[in-house]
Amino acid sequence: MKEKRVRYFDYSLLFIVIFLVCFGLMMLYSTSSYNGQLKFHDAAYYLKKQLFATSLGLLAMFIVSKIDYHVWKSFWLLAYIAGFGMCVLVLLVADEKKGSKRWLEIGGMSFQPSELAKLAIIIFLAVIISKMPAKMGKLSTIVKVVGMTLPMVGIVAVENLSTAIIILGIAIALIFVASPKYMQFIVLGGVVVSVGAVFILTASYRMERLKIWLEPEKHEKGYQTLQGLYAIGSGGLFGKGLGASMQKLGFVPEAQNDMIFSIICEELGLFGAICVILMFLLLIWRFMVIANNAQDLYGALIVTGIMAHISIQVILNIAVVTNSIPNTGISLPFISYGGTSVLFLLSEMGLALSVSRGIRFDMEE
């Protein structure tokens, strides 16, 4: 008998991604049709914009999945500089929307550079760590890696603390995977948490968010949180039915964005919410399979970074919607409205699929 080398492609990951994208579009239309008709006299307004971004994202996913992921090793510094530079540009030239500067207007379309920053930090750290795996056991090396991440975290945190938390979380996850010594990692994690606590406590509007979180019923800005909880509670076990939500009719402001999970709970009930969570768990499982079987450490770190990004964002979004943590304005991947978000998320899926193509199995003939 002789062995035959078989190339691999993770069709399970592809199926899960396509399912989440299609489900997201369906829920987006159900959630946003009232607002679309009210504001733009077009019930499908938000769906059309999201469908356009999703189409671009699927095209990007297909192209990136066909490209050898080692190609991106040459662009690690450029990716970091581009992500950092565009985040600086937002602070300098962007117009303020909804109380913050997060979007650049390019060719009549809005672009959110913080989404690029997430992908940039994954590629940047994957290359940096893969070049010195033997040194990751040293505290000095870990401090250096965190130090290289902090400028990106800092510039994003000025106007978008939630995304800064995700970027820092991605960095910590990659360091944790690469570091063989957990105690120094735990100590460094404690320092990061302490600094983060000081950062939050020194800003009055962040302190206000803490107060709203603890007693939403006593604050005017707790209205969205309370309405979201009403939506979750009224859904029951199997929900009111697709399209039958009452809270999306102006009670939950901008329900198609960060609070879309509450409408899922209202329309599809606890059963639907658990199904969505299970799909994300399956997605994370496929990332773990690809990372464990990747051709090299660089590929494993890329997929680990993507897994950390999705995991942190899903956990934080659901925690915010259920009022388990203060409101941080984080979208639900593939489901919440946001063109830049879905475009870069699908690009990341293309990267993960590209890494899966590098996996080889030996089969006996």
Disulfide bonds with the S-S distance in Angstrom:
none
